Amino acid sequence: MKIKSKLSAEHITRLGRIHVDTDKDGVVWLTGSARTQEAADKAASIARETEHVKAVHNDIKIKKDD
């Protein structure tokens, strides 16, 4: 399973309006917004724990009114 599809299967996008981008080297970029810091942290945690992920760049912004 590809990293991006695995992260979607883990429901990372349900934590907010989070977009997942990956590259062939196992680097993941998380962008978009989440309602809480806890949701943003959970998204990053799911990404880090996903097999074949080597690095996670978390650029998720907190937007309580999404």
Secondary structure, 3 states (H helix, E strand, C coil): CCHHHHHHHCCHHHHEEEEEEECCCCEEEEEEEECCHHHHHHHHHHHHHCCCCCEEEEEEEECCCC
